[in-house]
Amino acid sequence: MKKVLTIIAFVALWTLPSQGQNWAEFVSTIEKNNLTIKALRDAANARQLANKSEKLLSDPSVEFGYFWRTTSSISNKKSFSVRQGFDMSTITGAKSKMVKALNVKTEAEYRAKRIEVLLEIERVGIELYY
């Protein structure tokens, strides 16, 4: 990873004066094409979707029973039932608040890791430039 980053930064710095880019454009160009940042964004999106799925109710259960009778005077018995479980945290909205807090935490973690990667890019670029 560092080797690839170093090569990209070296090539970009080599062509920096000829293209007339400033340092911010250089870093933003690398940021747009950085696979680590893209992977971090996708992982954060996946975690946020997983958080949202936690606030849903459990799956309902459906049962059907057909009971045969041995005597002809009584008809066969049919049974049908549907069950849905729920908990108080879903009804009171506590799960929604928890999911929002987890999503804020996930977004903050993504931003922190993104800044780490950008700082590493700038550090390598400065080392190569000077």
VEXKOLVEX-426377 format. One line per field, with one value per residue (C-alpha): residue number from 1; residue in three letters; x, y, z. Coordinates in Angstrom, 3 decimals. Example, Ala and Ser with C-alpha at 12.3 -4.5 7.8 and 13.67 -1.06 7.14 Angstrom:
VEXKOLVEX-426377
pos	(1,2)
code	(Ala,Ser)
X	(12.300,13.670)
Y	(-4.500,-1.060)
Z	(7.800,7.140)
end
This chain:
VEXKOLVEX-426377
pos	(1,2,3,4,5,6,7,8,9,10,11,12,13,14,15,16,17,18,19,20,21,22,23,24,25,26,27,28,29,30,31,32,33,34,35,36,37,38,39,40,41,42,43,44,45,46,47,48,49,50,51,52,53,54,55,56,57,58,59,60,61,62,63,64,65,66,67,68,69,70,71,72,73,74,75,76,77,78,79,80,81,82,83,84,85,86,87,88,89,90,91,92,93,94,95,96,97,98,99,100,101,102,103,104,105,106,107,108,109,110,111,112,113,114,115,116,117,118,119,120,121,122,123,124,125,126,127,128,129,130)
code	(Met,Lys,Lys,Val,Leu,Thr,Ile,Ile,Ala,Phe,Val,Ala,Leu,Trp,Thr,Leu,Pro,Ser,Gln,Gly,Gln,Asn,Trp,Ala,Glu,Phe,Val,Ser,Thr,Ile,Glu,Lys,Asn,Asn,Leu,Thr,Ile,Lys,Ala,Leu,Arg,Asp,Ala,Ala,Asn,Ala,Arg,Gln,Leu,Ala,Asn,Lys,Ser,Glu,Lys,Leu,Leu,Ser,Asp,Pro,Ser,Val,Glu,Phe,Gly,Tyr,Phe,Trp,Arg,Thr,Thr,Ser,Ser,Ile,Ser,Asn,Lys,Lys,Ser,Phe,Ser,Val,Arg,Gln,Gly,Phe,Asp,Met,Ser,Thr,Ile,Thr,Gly,Ala,Lys,Ser,Lys,Met,Val,Lys,Ala,Leu,Asn,Val,Lys,Thr,Glu,Ala,Glu,Tyr,Arg,Ala,Lys,Arg,Ile,Glu,Val,Leu,Leu,Glu,Ile,Glu,Arg,Val,Gly,Ile,Glu,Leu,Tyr,Tyr)
X	(0.000,2.743,4.773,1.849,1.104,4.746,4.815,1.586,2.787,6.166,4.598,2.114,4.820,7.020,4.263,3.031,4.990,4.205,0.462,0.223,-1.634,-1.471,-1.040,-4.761,-5.641,-2.891,-4.216,-7.839,-6.855,-5.196,-8.156,-10.617,-8.616,-7.555,-8.929,-8.486,-10.803,-13.351,-13.204,-13.642,-16.715,-18.255,-17.582,-19.199,-22.257,-22.511,-22.305,-25.018,-27.316,-26.623,-27.495,-30.795,-31.700,-31.353,-34.326,-36.729,-39.091,-38.363,-39.924,-43.528,-44.325,-47.261,-48.629,-51.267,-52.505,-54.924,-56.153,-57.903,-60.851,-61.549,-65.297,-67.580,-69.889,-67.188,-65.516,-61.779,-60.177,-58.145,-55.904,-54.270,-52.149,-49.917,-47.490,-45.427,-43.059,-42.141,-40.191,-40.738,-37.613,-39.069,-42.401,-40.940,-38.443,-35.335,-34.034,-34.339,-32.345,-29.725,-29.453,-29.023,-26.270,-24.506,-24.695,-23.181,-20.394,-19.781,-19.575,-17.128,-14.930,-14.934,-13.925,-11.120,-9.704,-10.052,-8.065,-5.381,-5.054,-4.933,-2.255,-0.217,-0.572,0.588,3.483,4.730,4.255,6.219,9.017,9.263,9.024,11.631)
Y	(0.000,2.456,1.531,2.258,5.483,6.530,5.848,7.754,10.675,10.713,10.722,13.383,15.550,15.107,16.402,19.026,22.011,21.158,20.979,24.059,22.285,23.568,21.319,21.131,19.992,17.388,15.940,16.021,14.167,11.427,11.349,10.777,7.820,6.290,2.772,2.806,5.784,4.197,0.943,2.853,4.642,1.350,-0.278,2.685,2.438,-1.301,-0.722,1.932,-0.440,-3.167,-0.714,0.111,-3.574,-3.939,-1.678,-3.863,-6.272,-9.977,-12.041,-13.145,-16.841,-18.444,-21.882,-24.022,-27.334,-29.830,-32.494,-35.578,-36.969,-40.652,-40.354,-39.225,-37.195,-34.579,-32.709,-32.317,-29.541,-26.735,-24.433,-21.211,-18.827,-15.819,-14.534,-11.357,-10.642,-7.119,-5.424,-2.187,-0.513,-0.741,0.718,3.564,4.557,3.695,1.480,4.327,6.604,3.896,3.398,7.140,7.252,4.239,5.842,9.075,7.031,5.129,8.365,9.844,6.743,6.993,10.657,9.935,7.122,9.259,12.040,9.499,8.388,11.991,12.865,9.879,11.049,14.523,13.189,11.016,13.880,16.294,13.752,13.284,16.967,18.237)
Z	(0.000,0.991,-2.069,-4.387,-2.542,-2.833,-6.569,-7.157,-5.082,-6.848,-10.316,-9.291,-7.766,-10.831,-13.067,-10.580,-11.960,-15.577,-15.016,-12.864,-10.058,-6.552,-3.520,-2.688,-6.213,-6.031,-2.760,-3.936,-7.127,-5.122,-2.720,-5.569,-6.886,-3.559,-3.151,0.626,1.015,-1.324,0.663,3.930,2.507,1.342,4.722,6.511,4.244,4.932,8.694,8.505,6.617,9.183,11.940,10.237,9.961,13.752,14.423,12.446,14.155,14.099,11.336,11.863,12.089,10.316,11.181,9.549,10.864,9.371,11.804,10.509,12.448,12.672,13.130,10.348,12.623,13.360,10.525,10.164,12.194,10.605,12.575,11.364,13.455,12.869,15.513,15.634,18.476,19.524,22.238,24.088,22.718,19.201,20.270,22.338,19.642,21.645,18.848,16.329,18.625,19.068,15.299,14.744,17.370,15.826,12.377,13.720,15.330,12.081,10.107,12.632,12.410,8.601,8.717,11.192,9.046,5.912,7.568,8.556,4.931,3.685,6.227,5.098,1.489,2.412,4.488,1.620,-0.830,1.340,1.803,-1.951,-2.749,-0.295)
end
